[in-house]
Each structure stands twice: as structure tokens, then as C-alpha cells.
Amino acid sequence: MTAQQIEILRNLVVPQEDPDSRLKKAKFLVAENFNTTFLGGLDSKAEPQHFYITSFKKTLGCWKAMVSTDLIPGQYWEVTYNGEKGETYVDHYNKRGNSVFSDQWYENANLS
């Protein structure tokens, strides 16, 4: 392949979206939700860097991120992007507890 052909191919490649753009958007929207829900009209505001992604999945034009923070323990947000509608939904959850079930317990459980 000649240098000219390689240059032509480079120009045909569609620029890729910043892979972190969805994560940045999720943390930004959660920070906005946090500031509205927890801080109301206070002058101090949480910033996106106060939040972290615990899980992220992308399918076709849609994606979902689970976001949390150490500012208030037990708070989680589910951020869902609907690519078909161009809308992002933010749901807020409060962790109530954590139960652990071993594989052995499950195998021995009465599942009738």
C-alpha cells in the first residue's frame, strides 16, 4: 500500500467519540442531581470528581452507568441513556443492606 493510499484511508475513518464522554456525562448529571437533592440552595456544590462509576454497560446506542460517592455512604445513582430518544434518566437509590449467599448454601437450600 502506498503512502497516498494510507492517507486516503486515514481520511475515511470516522473519528471516534471520546470513550470517557459517557462516564463524564454520567458523573456530571449525578453531581447535578446530588446538588439539587441533598444541598438545595447551599453555596457549596459537589463536583463530578466527587463521584465514581461502579458499573458501566453499553448496548447499541444506549448505555447505563451505576454511580456512587463517598460524600454520603450508601447512595447510588443509575444513569440510563436512551439513544433512540436522546434522553438520559437519573434514578437515585439508597442502599438498605447487603446479603451474602454462598454457592454451597444455595445448593443445600430447599428449592421446592
N, CA, C and O atoms as a GROMACS GRO file, in nm:
protein
  448
    1MET      N    1   0.086  -0.117   0.000
    1MET     CA    2   0.000   0.000   0.000
    1MET      C    3   0.091   0.123   0.000
    1MET      O    4   0.189   0.130   0.074
    2THR      N    5   0.057   0.217  -0.083
    2THR     CA    6   0.139   0.338  -0.094
    2THR      C    7   0.104   0.437   0.018
    2THR      O    8   0.001   0.424   0.083
    3ALA      N    9   0.191   0.534   0.038
    3ALA     CA   10   0.166   0.638   0.139
    3ALA      C   11   0.040   0.715   0.105
    3ALA      O   12  -0.035   0.754   0.195
    4GLN      N   13   0.016   0.737  -0.025
    4GLN     CA   14  -0.105   0.810  -0.066
    4GLN      C   15  -0.231   0.730  -0.032
    4GLN      O   16  -0.330   0.788   0.014
    5GLN      N   17  -0.229   0.599  -0.054
    5GLN     CA   18  -0.344   0.515  -0.022
    5GLN      C   19  -0.371   0.513   0.130
    5GLN      O   20  -0.486   0.516   0.174
    6ILE      N   21  -0.263   0.507   0.207
    6ILE     CA   22  -0.278   0.508   0.354
    6ILE      C   23  -0.340   0.640   0.399
    6ILE      O   24  -0.427   0.641   0.486
    7GLU      N   25  -0.297   0.750   0.340
    7GLU     CA   26  -0.354   0.881   0.376
    7GLU      C   27  -0.502   0.888   0.340
    7GLU      O   28  -0.582   0.943   0.416
    8ILE      N   29  -0.538   0.834   0.225
    8ILE     CA   30  -0.679   0.832   0.184
    8ILE      C   31  -0.761   0.751   0.285
    8ILE      O   32  -0.870   0.794   0.324
    9LEU      N   33  -0.710   0.635   0.329
    9LEU     CA   34  -0.780   0.553   0.427
    9LEU      C   35  -0.795   0.626   0.561
    9LEU      O   36  -0.899   0.617   0.625
   10ARG      N   37  -0.691   0.695   0.601
   10ARG     CA   38  -0.698   0.771   0.728
   10ARG      C   39  -0.808   0.875   0.722
   10ARG      O   40  -0.876   0.899   0.822
   11ASN      N   41  -0.826   0.938   0.608
   11ASN     CA   42  -0.929   1.041   0.593
   11ASN      C   43  -1.069   0.982   0.589
   11ASN      O   44  -1.167   1.053   0.614
   12LEU      N   45  -1.080   0.853   0.558
   12LEU     CA   46  -1.211   0.789   0.551
   12LEU      C   47  -1.258   0.741   0.687
   12LEU      O   48  -1.378   0.719   0.707
   13VAL      N   49  -1.168   0.724   0.781
   13VAL     CA   50  -1.203   0.674   0.913
   13VAL      C   51  -1.286   0.778   0.987
   13VAL      O   52  -1.248   0.895   0.996
   14VAL      N   53  -1.398   0.734   1.038
   14VAL     CA   54  -1.486   0.823   1.114
   14VAL      C   55  -1.422   0.847   1.250
   14VAL      O   56  -1.383   0.752   1.318
   15PRO      N   57  -1.409   0.974   1.292
   15PRO     CA   58  -1.350   1.000   1.423
   15PRO      C   59  -1.430   0.932   1.534
   15PRO      O   60  -1.553   0.937   1.535
   16GLN      N   61  -1.360   0.872   1.627
   16GLN     CA   62  -1.426   0.802   1.737
   16GLN      C   63  -1.462   0.901   1.847
   16GLN      O   64  -1.391   0.998   1.872
   17GLU      N   65  -1.574   0.874   1.913
   17GLU     CA   66  -1.617   0.954   2.029
   17GLU      C   67  -1.520   0.928   2.144
   17GLU      O   68  -1.468   0.818   2.158
   18ASP      N   69  -1.496   1.030   2.223
   18ASP     CA   70  -1.411   1.015   2.341
   18ASP      C   71  -1.470   0.902   2.426
   18ASP      O   72  -1.585   0.912   2.469
   19PRO      N   73  -1.394   0.795   2.452
   19PRO     CA   74  -1.451   0.682   2.526
   19PRO      C   75  -1.495   0.718   2.668
   19PRO      O   76  -1.580   0.649   2.726
   20ASP      N   77  -1.440   0.824   2.723
   20ASP     CA   78  -1.479   0.865   2.858
   20ASP      C   79  -1.596   0.962   2.860
   20ASP      O   80  -1.641   1.001   2.968
   21SER      N   81  -1.645   1.002   2.744
   21SER     CA   82  -1.751   1.104   2.741
   21SER      C   83  -1.878   1.059   2.812
   21SER      O   84  -1.945   1.139   2.878
   22ARG      N   85  -1.912   0.931   2.800
   22ARG     CA   86  -2.033   0.880   2.867
   22ARG      C   87  -2.014   0.879   3.019
   22ARG      O   88  -2.106   0.911   3.094
   23LEU      N   89  -1.894   0.841   3.062
   23LEU     CA   90  -1.865   0.839   3.206
   23LEU      C   91  -1.867   0.979   3.263
   23LEU      O   92  -1.919   1.002   3.373
   24LYS      N   93  -1.810   1.074   3.189
   24LYS     CA   94  -1.810   1.214   3.232
   24LYS      C   95  -1.953   1.268   3.241
   24LYS      O   96  -1.988   1.339   3.335
   25LYS      N   97  -2.035   1.232   3.142
   25LYS     CA   98  -2.174   1.278   3.141
   25LYS      C   99  -2.249   1.221   3.260
   25LYS      O  100  -2.324   1.292   3.327
   26ALA      N  101  -2.230   1.092   3.287
   26ALA     CA  102  -2.298   1.028   3.400
   26ALA      C  103  -2.261   1.096   3.532
   26ALA      O  104  -2.349   1.125   3.612
   27LYS      N  105  -2.133   1.120   3.553
   27LYS     CA  106  -2.090   1.183   3.679
   27LYS      C  107  -2.137   1.328   3.688
   27LYS      O  108  -2.171   1.375   3.797
   28PHE      N  109  -2.140   1.399   3.576
   28PHE     CA  110  -2.189   1.538   3.576
   28PHE      C  111  -2.337   1.542   3.614
   28PHE      O  112  -2.377   1.622   3.698
   29LEU      N  113  -2.418   1.454   3.553
   29LEU     CA  114  -2.562   1.454   3.581
   29LEU      C  115  -2.590   1.411   3.725
   29LEU      O  116  -2.683   1.462   3.788
   30VAL      N  117  -2.513   1.317   3.776
   30VAL     CA  118  -2.531   1.275   3.915
   30VAL      C  119  -2.494   1.388   4.010
   30VAL      O  120  -2.562   1.411   4.110
   31ALA      N  121  -2.386   1.460   3.979
   31ALA     CA  122  -2.348   1.575   4.063
   31ALA      C  123  -2.460   1.678   4.065
   31ALA      O  124  -2.491   1.734   4.170
   32GLU      N  125  -2.521   1.703   3.951
   32GLU     CA  126  -2.634   1.796   3.944
   32GLU      C  127  -2.750   1.746   4.028
   32GLU      O  128  -2.810   1.822   4.104
   33ASN      N  129  -2.782   1.616   4.016
   33ASN     CA  130  -2.890   1.557   4.094
   33ASN      C  131  -2.858   1.564   4.244
   33ASN      O  132  -2.946   1.596   4.324
   34PHE      N  133  -2.735   1.534   4.281
   34PHE     CA  134  -2.692   1.539   4.421
   34PHE      C  135  -2.708   1.681   4.475
   34PHE      O  136  -2.761   1.700   4.585
   35ASN      N  137  -2.662   1.779   4.400
   35ASN     CA  138  -2.670   1.918   4.447
   35ASN      C  139  -2.814   1.963   4.467
   35ASN      O  140  -2.844   2.036   4.561
   36THR      N  141  -2.902   1.920   4.381
   36THR     CA  142  -3.044   1.955   4.392
   36THR      C  143  -3.109   1.880   4.508
   36THR      O  144  -3.184   1.939   4.586
   37THR      N  145  -3.081   1.750   4.519
   37THR     CA  146  -3.146   1.665   4.618
   37THR      C  147  -3.094   1.688   4.760
   37THR      O  148  -3.173   1.699   4.853
   38PHE      N  149  -2.963   1.695   4.775
   38PHE     CA  150  -2.903   1.699   4.908
   38PHE      C  151  -2.862   1.839   4.954
   38PHE      O  152  -2.865   1.868   5.073
   39LEU      N  153  -2.822   1.924   4.861
   39LEU     CA  154  -2.768   2.054   4.901
   39LEU      C  155  -2.864   2.170   4.881
   39LEU      O  156  -2.841   2.279   4.932
   40GLY      N  157  -2.972   2.146   4.807
   40GLY     CA  158  -3.070   2.252   4.785
   40GLY      C  159  -3.007   2.380   4.737
   40GLY      O  160  -2.943   2.381   4.632
   41GLY      N  161  -3.022   2.488   4.810
   41GLY     CA  162  -2.969   2.617   4.769
   41GLY      C  163  -2.835   2.653   4.832
   41GLY      O  164  -2.794   2.769   4.827
   42LEU      N  165  -2.766   2.556   4.892
   42LEU     CA  166  -2.638   2.586   4.956
   42LEU      C  167  -2.535   2.632   4.854
   42LEU      O  168  -2.540   2.596   4.736
   43ASP      N  169  -2.441   2.712   4.901
   43ASP     CA  170  -2.336   2.764   4.812
   43ASP      C  171  -2.236   2.656   4.773
   43ASP      O  172  -2.186   2.657   4.660
   44SER      N  173  -2.205   2.563   4.864
   44SER     CA  174  -2.109   2.458   4.829
   44SER      C  175  -2.177   2.355   4.740
   44SER      O  176  -2.293   2.319   4.762
   45LYS      N  177  -2.105   2.309   4.642
   45LYS     CA  178  -2.160   2.213   4.545
   45LYS      C  179  -2.065   2.096   4.529
   45LYS      O  180  -1.943   2.112   4.536
   46ALA      N  181  -2.122   1.979   4.508
   46ALA     CA  182  -2.042   1.862   4.474
   46ALA      C  183  -2.004   1.872   4.327
   46ALA      O  184  -2.082   1.922   4.245
   47GLU      N  185  -1.887   1.826   4.295
   47GLU     CA  186  -1.836   1.827   4.157
   47GLU      C  187  -1.832   1.684   4.104
   47GLU      O  188  -1.831   1.589   4.183
   48PRO      N  189  -1.831   1.668   3.971
   48PRO     CA  190  -1.826   1.533   3.915
   48PRO      C  191  -1.712   1.446   3.970
   48PRO      O  192  -1.727   1.324   3.979
   49GLN      N  193  -1.600   1.507   4.006
   49GLN     CA  194  -1.487   1.427   4.057
   49GLN      C  195  -1.515   1.368   4.196
   49GLN      O  196  -1.438   1.285   4.244
   50HIS      N  197  -1.624   1.409   4.260
   50HIS     CA  198  -1.664   1.351   4.388
   50HIS      C  199  -1.740   1.220   4.372
   50HIS      O  200  -1.778   1.157   4.470
   51PHE      N  201  -1.761   1.178   4.248
   51PHE     CA  202  -1.839   1.058   4.219
   51PHE      C  203  -1.755   0.960   4.140
   51PHE      O  204  -1.660   0.998   4.072
   52TYR      N  205  -1.789   0.832   4.149
   52TYR     CA  206  -1.716   0.730   4.074
   52TYR      C  207  -1.814   0.630   4.014
   52TYR      O  208  -1.925   0.609   4.064
   53ILE      N  209  -1.770   0.569   3.906
   53ILE     CA  210  -1.850   0.472   3.832
   53ILE      C  211  -1.825   0.334   3.893
   53ILE      O  212  -1.711   0.291   3.903
   54THR      N  213  -1.932   0.266   3.933
   54THR     CA  214  -1.917   0.131   3.987
   54THR      C  215  -1.944   0.025   3.881
   54THR      O  216  -1.897  -0.088   3.892
   55SER      N  217  -2.021   0.062   3.777
   55SER     CA  218  -2.054  -0.032   3.670
   55SER      C  219  -2.094   0.048   3.547
   55SER      O  220  -2.154   0.154   3.558
   56PHE      N  221  -2.060  -0.004   3.429
   56PHE     CA  222  -2.096   0.062   3.305
   56PHE      C  223  -2.121  -0.043   3.198
   56PHE      O  224  -2.043  -0.137   3.183
   57LYS      N  225  -2.230  -0.026   3.122
   57LYS     CA  226  -2.262  -0.116   3.012
   57LYS      C  227  -2.315  -0.035   2.894
   57LYS      O  228  -2.390   0.061   2.912
   58LYS      N  229  -2.275  -0.076   2.775
   58LYS     CA  230  -2.323  -0.009   2.653
   58LYS      C  231  -2.376  -0.113   2.558
   58LYS      O  232  -2.312  -0.215   2.534
   59THR      N  233  -2.494  -0.088   2.503
   59THR     CA  234  -2.554  -0.175   2.404
   59THR      C  235  -2.611  -0.089   2.293
   59THR      O  236  -2.696  -0.003   2.316
   60LEU      N  237  -2.563  -0.111   2.171
   60LEU     CA  238  -2.606  -0.033   2.056
   60LEU      C  239  -2.593   0.115   2.089
   60LEU      O  240  -2.485   0.160   2.127
   61GLY      N  241  -2.700   0.193   2.075
   61GLY     CA  242  -2.692   0.336   2.101
   61GLY      C  243  -2.728   0.376   2.243
   61GLY      O  244  -2.745   0.494   2.272
   62CYS      N  245  -2.741   0.277   2.331
   62CYS     CA  246  -2.783   0.305   2.469
   62CYS      C  247  -2.671   0.266   2.566
   62CYS      O  248  -2.584   0.186   2.532
   63TRP      N  249  -2.675   0.323   2.686
   63TRP     CA  250  -2.579   0.284   2.789
   63TRP      C  251  -2.638   0.306   2.927
   63TRP      O  252  -2.735   0.380   2.944
   64LYS      N  253  -2.576   0.240   3.026
   64LYS     CA  254  -2.620   0.251   3.164
   64LYS      C  255  -2.496   0.254   3.253
   64LYS      O  256  -2.402   0.176   3.234
   65ALA      N  257  -2.496   0.345   3.350
   65ALA     CA  258  -2.387   0.355   3.447
   65ALA      C  259  -2.444   0.355   3.588
   65ALA      O  260  -2.547   0.417   3.614
   66MET      N  261  -2.376   0.285   3.676
   66MET     CA  262  -2.407   0.292   3.820
   66MET      C  263  -2.299   0.381   3.880
   66MET      O  264  -2.180   0.361   3.857
   67VAL      N  265  -2.343   0.481   3.957
   67VAL     CA  266  -2.252   0.582   4.011
   67VAL      C  267  -2.272   0.590   4.162
   67VAL      O  268  -2.384   0.575   4.212
   68SER      N  269  -2.162   0.614   4.235
   68SER     CA  270  -2.170   0.629   4.380
   68SER      C  271  -2.076   0.739   4.425
   68SER      O  272  -2.006   0.800   4.344
   69THR      N  273  -2.074   0.763   4.555
   69THR     CA  274  -1.989   0.866   4.614
   69THR      C  275  -1.954   0.828   4.757
   69THR      O  276  -2.022   0.746   4.818
   70ASP      N  277  -1.848   0.887   4.808
   70ASP     CA  278  -1.813   0.870   4.949
   70ASP      C  279  -1.866   0.988   5.032
   70ASP      O  280  -1.850   0.989   5.154
   71LEU      N  281  -1.928   1.086   4.968
   71LEU     CA  282  -1.980   1.202   5.040
   71LEU      C  283  -2.089   1.162   5.138
   71LEU      O  284  -2.092   1.210   5.252
   72ILE      N  285  -2.180   1.075   5.094
   72ILE     CA  286  -2.286   1.021   5.179
   72ILE      C  287  -2.292   0.871   5.151
   72ILE      O  288  -2.339   0.831   5.045
   73PRO      N  289  -2.245   0.788   5.242
   73PRO     CA  290  -2.240   0.643   5.219
   73PRO      C  291  -2.378   0.584   5.187
   73PRO      O  292  -2.480   0.630   5.238
   74GLY      N  293  -2.378   0.482   5.102
   74GLY     CA  294  -2.500   0.409   5.071
   74GLY      C  295  -2.586   0.470   4.962
   74GLY      O  296  -2.696   0.422   4.938
   75GLN      N  297  -2.538   0.574   4.896
   75GLN     CA  298  -2.616   0.639   4.790
   75GLN      C  299  -2.566   0.589   4.654
   75GLN      O  300  -2.446   0.584   4.629
   76TYR      N  301  -2.659   0.552   4.568
   76TYR     CA  302  -2.626   0.507   4.434
   76TYR      C  303  -2.718   0.574   4.334
   76TYR      O  304  -2.833   0.605   4.364
   77TRP      N  305  -2.666   0.595   4.216
   77TRP     CA  306  -2.745   0.650   4.106
   77TRP      C  307  -2.731   0.558   3.986
   77TRP      O  308  -2.623   0.508   3.956
   78GLU      N  309  -2.843   0.539   3.920
   78GLU     CA  310  -2.844   0.464   3.795
   78GLU      C  311  -2.870   0.565   3.684
   78GLU      O  312  -2.974   0.630   3.682
   79VAL      N  313  -2.776   0.579   3.593
   79VAL     CA  314  -2.787   0.674   3.483
   79VAL      C  315  -2.807   0.593   3.355
   79VAL      O  316  -2.721   0.513   3.318
   80THR      N  317  -2.919   0.614   3.288
   80THR     CA  318  -2.953   0.538   3.168
   80THR      C  319  -2.970   0.633   3.052
   80THR      O  320  -3.048   0.729   3.059
   81TYR      N  321  -2.898   0.607   2.943
   81TYR     CA  322  -2.909   0.690   2.823
   81TYR      C  323  -2.989   0.614   2.718
   81TYR      O  324  -2.954   0.501   2.682
   82ASN      N  325  -3.096   0.677   2.670
   82ASN     CA  326  -3.180   0.621   2.563
   82ASN      C  327  -3.137   0.689   2.433
   82ASN      O  328  -3.178   0.802   2.404
   83GLY      N  329  -3.055   0.621   2.355
   83GLY     CA  330  -3.003   0.678   2.232
   83GLY      C  331  -3.111   0.705   2.127
   83GLY      O  332  -3.097   0.796   2.045
   84GLU      N  333  -3.217   0.628   2.130
   84GLU     CA  334  -3.326   0.646   2.034
   84GLU      C  335  -3.397   0.779   2.056
   84GLU      O  336  -3.437   0.846   1.960
   85LYS      N  337  -3.413   0.817   2.182
   85LYS     CA  338  -3.483   0.942   2.215
   85LYS      C  339  -3.389   1.056   2.247
   85LYS      O  340  -3.432   1.171   2.257
   86GLY      N  341  -3.258   1.026   2.263
   86GLY     CA  342  -3.163   1.131   2.301
   86GLY      C  343  -3.191   1.184   2.440
   86GLY      O  344  -3.179   1.304   2.466
   87GLU      N  345  -3.229   1.094   2.532
   87GLU     CA  346  -3.263   1.132   2.668
   87GLU      C  347  -3.180   1.052   2.768
   87GLU      O  348  -3.143   0.938   2.742
   88THR      N  349  -3.151   1.115   2.881
   88THR     CA  350  -3.078   1.048   2.988
   88THR      C  351  -3.162   1.053   3.114
   88THR      O  352  -3.212   1.159   3.152
   89TYR      N  353  -3.177   0.938   3.179
   89TYR     CA  354  -3.258   0.926   3.300
   89TYR      C  355  -3.166   0.902   3.419
   89TYR      O  356  -3.072   0.822   3.410
   90VAL      N  357  -3.192   0.970   3.529
   90VAL     CA  358  -3.112   0.953   3.651
   90VAL      C  359  -3.204   0.907   3.763
   90VAL      O  360  -3.296   0.979   3.803
   91ASP      N  361  -3.179   0.786   3.814
   91ASP     CA  362  -3.255   0.731   3.926
   91ASP      C  363  -3.163   0.724   4.047
   91ASP      O  364  -3.046   0.688   4.034
   92HIS      N  365  -3.216   0.758   4.164
   92HIS     CA  366  -3.138   0.763   4.288
   92HIS      C  367  -3.184   0.654   4.382
   92HIS      O  368  -3.304   0.635   4.402
   93TYR      N  369  -3.089   0.581   4.440
   93TYR     CA  370  -3.121   0.472   4.532
   93TYR      C  371  -3.042   0.487   4.661
   93TYR      O  372  -2.932   0.541   4.662
   94ASN      N  373  -3.100   0.438   4.769
   94ASN     CA  374  -3.035   0.434   4.899
   94ASN      C  375  -3.016   0.288   4.935
   94ASN      O  376  -3.114   0.213   4.946
   95LYS      N  377  -2.892   0.246   4.954
   95LYS     CA  378  -2.863   0.107   4.986
   95LYS      C  379  -2.919   0.074   5.124
   95LYS      O  380  -2.888   0.141   5.222
   96ARG      N  381  -3.001  -0.029   5.131
   96ARG     CA  382  -3.066  -0.069   5.256
   96ARG      C  383  -2.991  -0.180   5.328
   96ARG      O  384  -3.004  -0.195   5.449
   97GLY      N  385  -2.914  -0.257   5.255
   97GLY     CA  386  -2.844  -0.369   5.317
   97GLY      C  387  -2.771  -0.450   5.212
   97GLY      O  388  -2.776  -0.420   5.093
   98ASN      N  389  -2.702  -0.553   5.260
   98ASN     CA  390  -2.626  -0.639   5.172
   98ASN      C  391  -2.634  -0.780   5.228
   98ASN      O  392  -2.595  -0.804   5.342
   99SER      N  393  -2.684  -0.872   5.150
   99SER     CA  394  -2.695  -1.011   5.192
   99SER      C  395  -2.598  -1.095   5.109
   99SER      O  396  -2.582  -1.072   4.989
  100VAL      N  397  -2.535  -1.192   5.174
  100VAL     CA  398  -2.440  -1.279   5.105
  100VAL      C  399  -2.492  -1.422   5.113
  100VAL      O  400  -2.529  -1.468   5.221
  101PHE      N  401  -2.496  -1.492   5.001
  101PHE     CA  402  -2.538  -1.631   4.993
  101PHE      C  403  -2.429  -1.709   4.922
  101PHE      O  404  -2.399  -1.681   4.806
  102SER      N  405  -2.371  -1.804   4.988
  102SER     CA  406  -2.266  -1.884   4.925
  102SER      C  407  -2.327  -1.982   4.826
  102SER      O  408  -2.446  -2.012   4.833
  103ASP      N  409  -2.246  -2.030   4.735
  103ASP     CA  410  -2.291  -2.133   4.640
  103ASP      C  411  -2.335  -2.257   4.716
  103ASP      O  412  -2.434  -2.321   4.680
  104GLN      N  413  -2.260  -2.292   4.821
  104GLN     CA  414  -2.294  -2.411   4.900
  104GLN      C  415  -2.430  -2.393   4.966
  104GLN      O  416  -2.511  -2.486   4.966
  105TRP      N  417  -2.456  -2.276   5.022
  105TRP     CA  418  -2.587  -2.252   5.084
  105TRP      C  419  -2.698  -2.270   4.980
  105TRP      O  420  -2.800  -2.334   5.007
  106TYR      N  421  -2.677  -2.213   4.861
  106TYR     CA  422  -2.778  -2.222   4.755
  106TYR      C  423  -2.802  -2.366   4.714
  106TYR      O  424  -2.917  -2.407   4.697
  107GLU      N  425  -2.695  -2.443   4.700
  107GLU     CA  426  -2.709  -2.585   4.660
  107GLU      C  427  -2.786  -2.665   4.765
  107GLU      O  428  -2.859  -2.758   4.732
  108ASN      N  429  -2.769  -2.628   4.892
  108ASN     CA  430  -2.834  -2.701   5.001
  108ASN      C  431  -2.972  -2.648   5.035
  108ASN      O  432  -3.045  -2.712   5.111
  109ALA      N  433  -3.009  -2.535   4.982
  109ALA     CA  434  -3.139  -2.474   5.013
  109ALA      C  435  -3.253  -2.560   4.958
  109ALA      O  436  -3.238  -2.628   4.857
  110ASN      N  437  -3.364  -2.555   5.026
  110ASN     CA  438  -3.482  -2.629   4.980
  110ASN      C  439  -3.548  -2.543   4.873
  110ASN      O  440  -3.609  -2.440   4.904
  111LEU      N  441  -3.538  -2.582   4.748
  111LEU     CA  442  -3.590  -2.502   4.637
  111LEU      C  443  -3.718  -2.561   4.581
  111LEU      O  444  -3.742  -2.551   4.460
  112SER      N  445  -3.800  -2.621   4.663
  112SER     CA  446  -3.923  -2.684   4.613
  112SER      C  447  -4.031  -2.584   4.586
  112SER      O  448  -4.141  -2.622   4.543
   0.00000   0.00000   0.00000
